[in-house]
Amino acid sequence: MGQSVTWYDRRLQGALGAGGLRTYEDFIDAQADALVWERSVTKTIRLTSVDPENDRPLAFYLKKYLYPDRRWRFLFRPDKPAVEQRNYAFLRRRVGAVVPEVVATGRRRRWLQLHDAFILTAELPDCVQLDDYARTHWPASPGTDEQARQDSLVRATAELVRRMHAARFYHVDLQWRNVLVRLGASAQRVEVFVIDAPRGGRRWLWPRRRHGQLRDLSSLDKLARMYLSRTQRLRWFALYTGRRRFNRSDRRLIKAILADRARYERDKARQLGIHE
């Protein structure tokens, strides 16, 4: 059975090796300090370690893909950890986005079938997921520092997504949980980061770009409808397009986003057995 580990940070390799993470099996068998996310074939855990050079605490996220039925579909294309590492590198280099540092990736194949894989990233310090922040800080009273921070978040997220799409990069799973927020000392100092990007990438053909754009904007609007006013949502879209007055194409896109959200809600209700 062929298996491999690719290290992108040799200094951290030593720190993790001292903590018992050396071989491919060590990563796949690693137990959680804290379980972060779990789906049918995906499990993300948080691990902690100590930097042997200065005794500084370190934190990492280990995302494991476990395929009990194996996967032929990754035969002629890269596995998800490889895609995510490539996407982070592009976002950092070409978009100027701050993204998690990839420490290592690995995969195991037998007869070309993918059995499992992983990606290890370093934690971005002092960050909180945007959905968690919204649940505890929205709504805010007008004229307060909290309201100013929310305005800064609207502006920062719109500018980040605009730069991504200008570079023809589409995340495709741009939920609020996949946007991290770091607050500065002042209300105007807000940073936003994108995480969990194994599905997206660059798209060249117009239909594919349009699909990626709709997926990103519709995913963001899922919770924006709950936490932002109509005026804030339109302001976000104006910052995203760079236009104060929307043209015909902008209005068509807004209608497509609203229709996509309505279709999603209908499908969700149908799955839950809720009938109109």
C-alpha positions as a Python dict, from the first residue, in 0.01 Angstrom:
ca = {
    (1, 'M'): (0, 0, 0),
    (2, 'G'): (151, 333, -107),
    (3, 'Q'): (139, 615, 142),
    (4, 'S'): (318, 947, 163),
    (5, 'V'): (351, 1255, 384),
    (6, 'T'): (455, 1591, 241),
    (7, 'W'): (593, 1845, 489),
    (8, 'Y'): (576, 2217, 413),
    (9, 'D'): (731, 2342, 738),
    (10, 'R'): (1039, 2151, 851),
    (11, 'R'): (1066, 2342, 1180),
    (12, 'L'): (716, 2240, 1282),
    (13, 'Q'): (792, 1887, 1165),
    (14, 'G'): (1037, 1861, 1452),
    (15, 'A'): (789, 1997, 1705),
    (16, 'L'): (515, 1758, 1594),
    (17, 'G'): (756, 1466, 1578),
    (18, 'A'): (849, 1529, 1940),
    (19, 'G'): (478, 1498, 2019),
    (20, 'G'): (445, 1164, 1843),
    (21, 'L'): (329, 1271, 1495),
    (22, 'R'): (590, 1133, 1258),
    (23, 'T'): (447, 871, 1025),
    (24, 'Y'): (136, 865, 810),
    (25, 'E'): (-34, 626, 1054),
    (26, 'D'): (37, 867, 1340),
    (27, 'F'): (-176, 1133, 1171),
    (28, 'I'): (-459, 902, 1067),
    (29, 'D'): (-476, 743, 1413),
    (30, 'A'): (-437, 1071, 1605),
    (31, 'Q'): (-697, 1129, 1875),
    (32, 'A'): (-862, 1464, 1930),
    (33, 'D'): (-775, 1721, 2191),
    (34, 'A'): (-1107, 1861, 2069),
    (35, 'L'): (-1344, 1748, 1795),
    (36, 'V'): (-1420, 2038, 1562),
    (37, 'W'): (-1624, 1891, 1277),
    (38, 'E'): (-1739, 1548, 1166),
    (39, 'R'): (-1925, 1433, 857),
    (40, 'S'): (-1966, 1101, 681),
    (41, 'V'): (-1606, 1076, 553),
    (42, 'T'): (-1448, 1388, 707),
    (43, 'K'): (-1327, 1445, 1060),
    (44, 'T'): (-1148, 1758, 1183),
    (45, 'I'): (-978, 1766, 1521),
    (46, 'R'): (-774, 2026, 1708),
    (47, 'L'): (-430, 1924, 1833),
    (48, 'T'): (-192, 2107, 2064),
    (49, 'S'): (183, 2087, 2094),
    (50, 'V'): (478, 2288, 2228),
    (51, 'D'): (751, 2454, 2026),
    (52, 'P'): (1073, 2288, 2152),
    (53, 'E'): (1278, 2596, 2065),
    (54, 'N'): (1096, 2841, 2292),
    (55, 'D'): (830, 2639, 2480),
    (56, 'R'): (558, 2838, 2302),
    (57, 'P'): (223, 2656, 2281),
    (58, 'L'): (117, 2554, 1931),
    (59, 'A'): (-224, 2458, 1797),
    (60, 'F'): (-315, 2276, 1476),
    (61, 'Y'): (-618, 2148, 1290),
    (62, 'L'): (-599, 1799, 1146),
    (63, 'K'): (-861, 1720, 882),
    (64, 'K'): (-886, 1352, 792),
    (65, 'Y'): (-1067, 1203, 493),
    (66, 'L'): (-1155, 839, 560),
    (67, 'Y'): (-1303, 645, 268),
    (68, 'P'): (-1426, 299, 378),
    (69, 'D'): (-1547, 224, 25),
    (70, 'R'): (-1224, 360, -130),
    (71, 'R'): (-1239, 613, -408),
    (72, 'W'): (-1167, 568, -777),
    (73, 'R'): (-1286, 920, -849),
    (74, 'F'): (-953, 1065, -732),
    (75, 'L'): (-765, 851, -982),
    (76, 'F'): (-709, 1123, -1241),
    (77, 'R'): (-738, 1432, -1022),
    (78, 'P'): (-579, 1547, -697),
    (79, 'D'): (-723, 1450, -360),
    (80, 'K'): (-889, 1714, -143),
    (81, 'P'): (-588, 1788, 83),
    (82, 'A'): (-378, 1856, -228),
    (83, 'V'): (-649, 2084, -369),
    (84, 'E'): (-679, 2274, -40),
    (85, 'Q'): (-302, 2323, -14),
    (86, 'R'): (-293, 2454, -370),
    (87, 'N'): (-587, 2687, -306),
    (88, 'Y'): (-431, 2832, 9),
    (89, 'A'): (-107, 2896, -179),
    (90, 'F'): (-297, 3077, -457),
    (91, 'L'): (-504, 3286, -215),
    (92, 'R'): (-191, 3391, -29),
    (93, 'R'): (20, 3464, -336),
    (94, 'R'): (-227, 3606, -588),
    (95, 'V'): (-517, 3740, -381),
    (96, 'G'): (-318, 3869, -85),
    (97, 'A'): (-542, 3683, 160),
    (98, 'V'): (-424, 3559, 497),
    (99, 'V'): (-499, 3187, 512),
    (100, 'P'): (-396, 2900, 741),
    (101, 'E'): (-41, 2775, 701),
    (102, 'V'): (-34, 2420, 566),
    (103, 'V'): (212, 2218, 771),
    (104, 'A'): (171, 1876, 607),
    (105, 'T'): (-51, 1669, 380),
    (106, 'G'): (-69, 1296, 325),
    (107, 'R'): (-254, 1029, 134),
    (108, 'R'): (-267, 648, 114),
    (109, 'R'): (-349, 451, -200),
    (110, 'R'): (-367, 87, -296),
    (111, 'W'): (-400, -13, -660),
    (112, 'L'): (-449, 359, -729),
    (113, 'Q'): (-760, 371, -507),
    (114, 'L'): (-760, 643, -241),
    (115, 'H'): (-813, 492, 105),
    (116, 'D'): (-761, 800, 322),
    (117, 'A'): (-585, 1135, 333),
    (118, 'F'): (-520, 1429, 564),
    (119, 'I'): (-419, 1793, 580),
    (120, 'L'): (-263, 1959, 884),
    (121, 'T'): (-283, 2338, 922),
    (122, 'A'): (-158, 2575, 1189),
    (123, 'E'): (-422, 2761, 1386),
    (124, 'L'): (-472, 3129, 1312),
    (125, 'P'): (-450, 3288, 1658),
    (126, 'D'): (-713, 3509, 1821),
    (127, 'C'): (-980, 3428, 1562),
    (128, 'V'): (-1345, 3333, 1585),
    (129, 'Q'): (-1577, 3196, 1319),
    (130, 'L'): (-1803, 3462, 1170),
    (131, 'D'): (-2122, 3272, 1255),
    (132, 'D'): (-2017, 3239, 1620),
    (133, 'Y'): (-1931, 3608, 1634),
    (134, 'A'): (-2269, 3702, 1486),
    (135, 'R'): (-2461, 3490, 1736),
    (136, 'T'): (-2303, 3671, 2031),
    (137, 'H'): (-2268, 4028, 1895),
    (138, 'W'): (-2567, 4086, 1666),
    (139, 'P'): (-2766, 4305, 1670),
    (140, 'A'): (-2578, 4615, 1785),
    (141, 'S'): (-2708, 4954, 1888),
    (142, 'P'): (-2654, 5232, 1630),
    (143, 'G'): (-2359, 5459, 1697),
    (144, 'T'): (-2173, 5209, 1918),
    (145, 'D'): (-1829, 5057, 1867),
    (146, 'E'): (-1999, 4723, 1804),
    (147, 'Q'): (-2196, 4873, 1517),
    (148, 'A'): (-1873, 5020, 1377),
    (149, 'R'): (-1713, 4674, 1393),
    (150, 'Q'): (-2005, 4525, 1207),
    (151, 'D'): (-1972, 4791, 936),
    (152, 'S'): (-1601, 4708, 916),
    (153, 'L'): (-1685, 4338, 879),
    (154, 'V'): (-1929, 4413, 597),
    (155, 'R'): (-1660, 4609, 417),
    (156, 'A'): (-1377, 4362, 483),
    (157, 'T'): (-1569, 4053, 369),
    (158, 'A'): (-1699, 4228, 55),
    (159, 'E'): (-1347, 4338, -42),
    (160, 'L'): (-1200, 3992, 21),
    (161, 'V'): (-1464, 3816, -191),
    (162, 'R'): (-1427, 4081, -463),
    (163, 'R'): (-1051, 4017, -482),
    (164, 'M'): (-1105, 3641, -491),
    (165, 'H'): (-1355, 3661, -775),
    (166, 'A'): (-1146, 3917, -965),
    (167, 'A'): (-871, 3653, -965),
    (168, 'R'): (-1129, 3399, -1093),
    (169, 'F'): (-1107, 3203, -770),
    (170, 'Y'): (-1426, 3060, -621),
    (171, 'H'): (-1449, 2894, -282),
    (172, 'V'): (-1779, 2708, -353),
    (173, 'D'): (-1850, 2650, 19),
    (174, 'L'): (-1830, 3006, 150),
    (175, 'Q'): (-2046, 2961, 458),
    (176, 'W'): (-2006, 3203, 749),
    (177, 'R'): (-1843, 2923, 946),
    (178, 'N'): (-1563, 2920, 686),
    (179, 'V'): (-1483, 3287, 744),
    (180, 'L'): (-1268, 3374, 1046),
    (181, 'V'): (-1273, 3711, 1220),
    (182, 'R'): (-995, 3877, 1418),
    (183, 'L'): (-1082, 4195, 1603),
    (184, 'G'): (-828, 4469, 1666),
    (185, 'A'): (-812, 4717, 1952),
    (186, 'S'): (-1019, 4975, 1764),
    (187, 'A'): (-1359, 4929, 1603),
    (188, 'Q'): (-1209, 4990, 1257),
    (189, 'R'): (-942, 4721, 1292),
    (190, 'V'): (-1108, 4403, 1172),
    (191, 'E'): (-946, 4121, 974),
    (192, 'V'): (-1122, 3839, 793),
    (193, 'F'): (-974, 3511, 668),
    (194, 'V'): (-1103, 3224, 456),
    (195, 'I'): (-1061, 2863, 566),
    (196, 'D'): (-1171, 2513, 457),
    (197, 'A'): (-1117, 2539, 83),
    (198, 'P'): (-1092, 2186, -63),
    (199, 'R'): (-1374, 2223, -316),
    (200, 'G'): (-1306, 2547, -497),
    (201, 'G'): (-1035, 2680, -722),
    (202, 'R'): (-980, 2889, -1033),
    (203, 'R'): (-1239, 2875, -1309),
    (204, 'W'): (-1193, 3003, -1663),
    (205, 'L'): (-1510, 2935, -1862),
    (206, 'W'): (-1790, 3187, -1808),
    (207, 'P'): (-2061, 2932, -1711),
    (208, 'R'): (-1828, 2781, -1450),
    (209, 'R'): (-1732, 3124, -1318),
    (210, 'R'): (-2097, 3224, -1295),
    (211, 'H'): (-2178, 2904, -1109),
    (212, 'G'): (-1890, 2960, -864),
    (213, 'Q'): (-1991, 3322, -809),
    (214, 'L'): (-2352, 3225, -741),
    (215, 'R'): (-2248, 2950, -501),
    (216, 'D'): (-2025, 3186, -301),
    (217, 'L'): (-2271, 3475, -285),
    (218, 'S'): (-2570, 3254, -212),
    (219, 'S'): (-2382, 3074, 67),
    (220, 'L'): (-2289, 3405, 228),
    (221, 'D'): (-2646, 3531, 201),
    (222, 'K'): (-2776, 3229, 393),
    (223, 'L'): (-2694, 3392, 729),
    (224, 'A'): (-2674, 3749, 600),
    (225, 'R'): (-3053, 3734, 572),
    (226, 'M'): (-3069, 3663, 945),
    (227, 'Y'): (-2814, 3911, 1078),
    (228, 'L'): (-2796, 4198, 828),
    (229, 'S'): (-3063, 4447, 734),
    (230, 'R'): (-3168, 4484, 372),
    (231, 'T'): (-2967, 4809, 357),
    (232, 'Q'): (-2655, 4634, 490),
    (233, 'R'): (-2690, 4352, 240),
    (234, 'L'): (-2723, 4596, -49),
    (235, 'R'): (-2425, 4792, 82),
    (236, 'W'): (-2224, 4469, 93),
    (237, 'F'): (-2317, 4398, -268),
    (238, 'A'): (-2227, 4754, -372),
    (239, 'L'): (-1883, 4715, -210),
    (240, 'Y'): (-1844, 4377, -381),
    (241, 'T'): (-1926, 4516, -727),
    (242, 'G'): (-1751, 4850, -671),
    (243, 'R'): (-2059, 5031, -802),
    (244, 'R'): (-2306, 5249, -616),
    (245, 'R'): (-2565, 5216, -893),
    (246, 'F'): (-2635, 4861, -1001),
    (247, 'N'): (-2650, 4779, -1370),
    (248, 'R'): (-2871, 4521, -1536),
    (249, 'S'): (-2622, 4240, -1480),
    (250, 'D'): (-2601, 4324, -1108),
    (251, 'R'): (-2978, 4315, -1072),
    (252, 'R'): (-2996, 3979, -1251),
    (253, 'L'): (-2733, 3842, -1013),
    (254, 'I'): (-2926, 3965, -709),
    (255, 'K'): (-3240, 3794, -838),
    (256, 'A'): (-3043, 3474, -899),
    (257, 'I'): (-2907, 3479, -543),
    (258, 'L'): (-3254, 3527, -394),
    (259, 'A'): (-3398, 3251, -616),
    (260, 'D'): (-3115, 3015, -519),
    (261, 'R'): (-3176, 3075, -148),
    (262, 'A'): (-3551, 3022, -191),
    (263, 'R'): (-3488, 2697, -379),
    (264, 'Y'): (-3250, 2581, -106),
    (265, 'E'): (-3507, 2652, 166),
    (266, 'R'): (-3777, 2463, -27),
    (267, 'D'): (-3548, 2163, -72),
    (268, 'K'): (-3451, 2170, 294),
    (269, 'A'): (-3815, 2185, 403),
    (270, 'R'): (-3899, 1895, 173),
    (271, 'Q'): (-3617, 1685, 321),
    (272, 'L'): (-3748, 1757, 672),
    (273, 'G'): (-4101, 1666, 567),
    (274, 'I'): (-4237, 2019, 605),
    (275, 'H'): (-4511, 2093, 355),
    (276, 'E'): (-4651, 2431, 265),
}
